[in-house]
Amino acid sequence: MKEQITSDKLAKPNGHFSQATTIEAKGKLVFISGMTARKADGTIAGIGDVEAQTRQVCENLKAAAEAAGGGLEDIVRVDVYVRNIEHFPIIHKVRAEYFKAPVPASTMVEVAKMVSHEYLIEISAIAVLPNG
């Protein structure tokens, strides 16, 4: 069972993420590559729209987790790469729709370039699937 860890010695998260997440390490680890806003047909969703791209990225994370036999609730860590850190509130609003408590631990950084100049966000993830 995933558990959100909090400490009164740390500042409260200013977004939709945990300070730390624990999970008993029994099960299957799933390392999900960086997901972008590419749809199954290869086209890019929401060009110029970070909210639409974040939704597509979350749908892609969900599809990858489900293909491995789990779901978004099994994701314990995400690494988020954005072209504009000013989009933080929009991205976290969408993440809150997809990730329910206990939410994954997270890192978000702004990057200068991505594989396509049309990508505004990319998220990689680690999930732990229970045995059975």
Secondary structure as GFF3:
##gff-version 3
##sequence-region A 1 132
A	DSSP	beta_strand	3	5	.	.	.	ID=ss1
A	DSSP	beta_strand	20	22	.	.	.	ID=ss2
A	DSSP	beta_strand	28	35	.	.	.	ID=ss3
A	DSSP	alpha_helix	50	67	.	.	.	ID=ss4
A	DSSP	three_ten_helix	72	74	.	.	.	ID=ss5
A	DSSP	beta_strand	75	82	.	.	.	ID=ss6
A	DSSP	three_ten_helix	85	87	.	.	.	ID=ss7
A	DSSP	alpha_helix	88	98	.	.	.	ID=ss8
A	DSSP	beta_strand	105	110	.	.	.	ID=ss9
A	DSSP	beta_strand	121	129	.	.	.	ID=ss10
###
